[in-house]
Amino acid sequence: MHRLLFLLTLWIFSGPAFGAEAVKSHGLAMHGDLKYAADFKNFDYANPNAPKGGTVRLNAVGTYDSFNSFIVKGNGAAGVGFIYDNLMHGSADEAFSQYGQLAESVETPPDRSWVAFTLRPEARWHDGKPVTVEDVIFTFNLLIKEGTPFYRFYYGSVASVAKTGPRTVRFNFKPGENRELPLILGQLTVLPKHYWEKRDFNKTTLEPPLGSGPYKIASFEPGRSITYKRVKNWWGRDIPVNRGQYNFDAIRYDYYRDSTIALQAFKKGEYDYRAENSSKAWATAYDFKDIKTGLAKKEEIAHNRSSGMQAFVFNTRRDVFKDKIVRQALAYAFDFAWSNKNLFYGQYARTRSYFDNSELAATGTPKGDELKLLEQFRGRIPDEVFNQEYNPPKSDGTGNIRGNLRIASRLLTKAGWVVKGRKRVHEKTGKPLTFEVLLVSPLFERIVLPFAKNLEKLGITATARTVDPSQYRRRLDTYDFDVIVGGAGQSLSPGNEQRSFWGSKSADLEGGRNYIGIKDPAIDALIEKVIAAPDRKSLVTSVRALDRVLQWGHWLIPHWHAKFDRVAYWNKFGRPKVTPIQGNQFLAWWVDPKKEEALKNKLASARK
């Protein structure tokens, strides 16, 4: 009996990997080897000698009403993540690798059927109490129970979590291949149990929460501004993943009604750094005196990360968008080439893949291992997947897209939408084809309106409606929209997050990310193939297969992407010489005291 109990205990804590030899390390890579050895001092893109000090002023658009960004309710304050630490910290110059932050080591068996983290003994909350295993377990269970639906999908393959040592916590996984899951658990933001167990986590709050990270909330005006101050005695200041980062003494966010007002505020020197997402503004709005004299700078910083997908996203919960042929037809009315020429100043490339600008993008027709994988789904996925390369409709940029509109008209007629009295109506119900594009920024109105003009030629009425951020967030959470400008950002190592983007189980959850409402067993199965990929080659094969099936679902109308980060800033900063593959890392910048002093003097002299 004693032996039986002993073996049962081993099975509980070892799970499917019983008998396999686990490896303890300072970090973990999704596939292949880690770039940084156990004795590394800092990331290559961080300057360990960067001076600490100074204030950086940033901007945010809209408003906020909560310091709890982990729940569906409310609008979280910009930068609130600065007050917390994660178990591990990602490297920006690798596809997907992590190194210990709160955790000093990570342990997992070869089949990655569980993962254990040993916490650093020096890790402390801002009130001086140690970060404990109980905090980690409490956080995990709290997020699963009361956090946004994202967490239930992201951590959905975790079977149990338990304390296995004074500073060690272990996550056991459900059966099935999920090699990414140890890294996903490494991303866990840890919350203090002794703080939150006395409060209602599921309510918005403007009480500054307790954290363990590099910054604390120092002051705020609800909905208008928030200032974070660097924690002078931060426990994690000198560990390798943090060294050379978080250099600003203070980070202040000021909120503006919209991006146009925020841009004008930048030009007046009301804040210091701006990441620009408008091609028109980049091309036309930065030609001001202080840029010409060098007091302010604008730069394009190249990157090699996946562009992900931005698009006009159809809500297939709406009857009109349930028909794939209708969705395909509407794409012919969007004239990207004209928009790029006349609105974007030729700055963009057309997006055609959900994983564009990376080796993960599906091109040509499937061959080899990818074809073998897709054959398993023949008859359950579009036939075009096997013999055609997907490309969004093309045009010559002149604005004449009569050929594309003729194709769109034929497809709509095939789907039962005919023209009567110059209006496109359903041949059986007589209901007109109309829809609304819901926006959160007026910047996109100039893109929607030409699209709507082309749709008008097909007898379709499309309107644009811009709402405030709070209303927009609520309508997205409840899927109360026809079309949005949305999509999904993608890493170079996709995995479990694909369930929340395209998985059937996420389609009906309030606050979820499956805005399209996809419920397709074949896509679900392909997502699981991505998650279970044992090596980089298999991952690329599985992602390309998923990409190809998504492409031919015509779930959205792809937009565009840029292969560089556009940043503008007042000339008070220093930054590392190295830019990693993931692009600009602003938290590795610092305030250069000499530049800042020179800037102040020059501005004072110029504005006398």
Order of alpha helices (4+ residues) and beta strands (2+ residues): alpha-beta-beta-beta-beta-beta-beta-beta-alpha-alpha-beta-beta-alpha-alpha-beta-beta-beta-alpha-beta-alpha-alpha-beta-beta-alpha-alpha-beta-alpha-alpha-alpha-beta-beta-beta-alpha-beta-alpha-beta-alpha-alpha-alpha-beta-beta-beta-beta-beta-alpha
